[in-house]
């Protein structure tokens, strides 16, 4: 439960920063049916428009995560050498 709350908090913060909180769209995106959430027509239309951008972000993230940073040098030393 704690993990879900932190994810939701992170999503809410990101939505506020990007101006994409539900109030910006002025229409609900989900309908609660028992334990399920269903997309509204507005949400389906919105998803259709933003899906290519989300897929492009996913591809760019995958490419970036595969590249190794070759400028990083890691040095290990015992504490006796690293303290004053």
Contact map, one row per residue, 1 for C-alpha under 8 A:
111110000000000000000000000000000000000000000000000000000000000000000000000000000000
111111000000000000000000000000000000000000000000000000000000000000000000000000000000
111111100000000000000000000000000000000000000000000000000000000000000000000000000000
111111110000000000000000000000000000000000000000000000000000000000000000000000000000
111111111000000000000000000000000000000000000000000000000000000000000000000000000000
011111111100000000000000000000000000000000000000000000000000000000000000000000000000
001111111110000000000000000000000000000000000000000000000000000000000000000000000000
000111111111000000000000000000000000000000000000000000000000000000000000000000000000
000011111111100000000000000000000000000000000000000000000000000000000000000000000000
000001111111110000000000000000000000000000000000000000000000000000000000000000000000
000000111111111000000000000000000000000000000000000000000000000000000000000000000000
000000011111111100001000000000000000000000000000000000000000000000000000000000000000
000000001111111110000000000000000000000000000000000000000000000000000000000000000000
000000000111111111000000000000000000000000000000000000000000000000000000000000000000
000000000011111111111000000000000000000000000000000000000000000000000000000000000000
000000000001111111111000000000000000000000000000000000000000000000000000000000000000
000000000000111111110000000000000000000000000000000000000000000000000000000000000000
000000000000011111111000000000000000000000000000000000000000000000000000000000000000
000000000000001111111001000000000000000000000000000000000000000000000000000000000000
000000000000001111111111100000000000000000000000000000000000000000000000000000000000
000000000001001101111111100000000000000000000000000000000000000000000000000000000000
000000000000000000011111111110000000000000000000000000000000000000000000000000000000
000000000000000000011111111000000000000000000000000000000000000000000000000000000000
000000000000000000111111110000000000000000000000000000000000000000000000000000000000
000000000000000000011111111100000000000000000000000000000000000000000000000000000000
000000000000000000000111111100000000000000000000000000000000000000000000000000000000
000000000000000000000110111110000000000001000000000000000000000000000000000000000000
000000000000000000000100111111100000000101100000000000000000000000000000000000000000
000000000000000000000100001111100000001111100000000000000000000000000000000000000000
000000000000000000000000000111110000111100100000000000000000000000000000000000000000
000000000000000000000000000111111000111100000000000000000000000000000000000000000000
000000000000000000000000000001111111110000000000000000000000000000000000000000000000
000000000000000000000000000000111111110000000000000000000000000000000000000000000000
000000000000000000000000000000011111000000000000000000000000000000000000000000000000
000000000000000000000000000000011111100000000000000000000000000000000000000000000000
000000000000000000000000000000011111110000000000000000000000000000000000000000000000
000000000000000000000000000001111011111000000000000000000000000000000000000000000000
000000000000000000000000000001111001111100000000000000000000000000000000000000000000
000000000000000000000000000011100000111111110000000000000000000000000000000000000000
000000000000000000000000000111100000011111110000000000000000000000000000000000000000
000000000000000000000000000010000000001111111000000000000000000000000000000000000000
000000000000000000000000001110000000001111111100000000000000000000000000000000000000
000000000000000000000000000111000000001111111110000000000000000000000000000000000000
000000000000000000000000000000000000001111111111000000000000000000000000000000000000
000000000000000000000000000000000000000011111111100000000000000000000000000000000000
000000000000000000000000000000000000000001111111110000000000000000000000000000000000
000000000000000000000000000000000000000000111111111000000000000000000000000000000000
000000000000000000000000000000000000000000011111111000000000000000000000000000000000
000000000000000000000000000000000000000000001111111100000000000000000000000000000000
000000000000000000000000000000000000000000000111111111000000000000000000000000000000
000000000000000000000000000000000000000000000011111111100000000000000000000000000000
000000000000000000000000000000000000000000000000111111110000000000000000000000000000
000000000000000000000000000000000000000000000000011111111000000000000000000000000000
000000000000000000000000000000000000000000000000011111111100000000000000000000000000
000000000000000000000000000000000000000000000000001111111110000000000000000000000000
000000000000000000000000000000000000000000000000000111111111000000000000000000000000
000000000000000000000000000000000000000000000000000011111111100000000000000000000000
000000000000000000000000000000000000000000000000000001111111110000000000000000000000
000000000000000000000000000000000000000000000000000000111111111000000000000000000000
000000000000000000000000000000000000000000000000000000011111111100000000000000000000
000000000000000000000000000000000000000000000000000000001111111110000000000000000000
000000000000000000000000000000000000000000000000000000000111111111000000000000000000
000000000000000000000000000000000000000000000000000000000011111111100000000000000000
000000000000000000000000000000000000000000000000000000000001111111100000000000000000
000000000000000000000000000000000000000000000000000000000000111111110000000000000000
000000000000000000000000000000000000000000000000000000000000011111110000000000000000
000000000000000000000000000000000000000000000000000000000000001111111000000000000000
000000000000000000000000000000000000000000000000000000000000000011111100000000000000
000000000000000000000000000000000000000000000000000000000000000000111111000000000000
000000000000000000000000000000000000000000000000000000000000000000011111000000000000
000000000000000000000000000000000000000000000000000000000000000000001111100000000000
000000000000000000000000000000000000000000000000000000000000000000001111110000000000
000000000000000000000000000000000000000000000000000000000000000000000011111000000000
000000000000000000000000000000000000000000000000000000000000000000000001111100000000
000000000000000000000000000000000000000000000000000000000000000000000000111110000000
000000000000000000000000000000000000000000000000000000000000000000000000011111000000
000000000000000000000000000000000000000000000000000000000000000000000000001111101100
000000000000000000000000000000000000000000000000000000000000000000000000000111111100
000000000000000000000000000000000000000000000000000000000000000000000000000011111110
000000000000000000000000000000000000000000000000000000000000000000000000000001111110
000000000000000000000000000000000000000000000000000000000000000000000000000011111110
000000000000000000000000000000000000000000000000000000000000000000000000000011111111
000000000000000000000000000000000000000000000000000000000000000000000000000000111111
000000000000000000000000000000000000000000000000000000000000000000000000000000000111
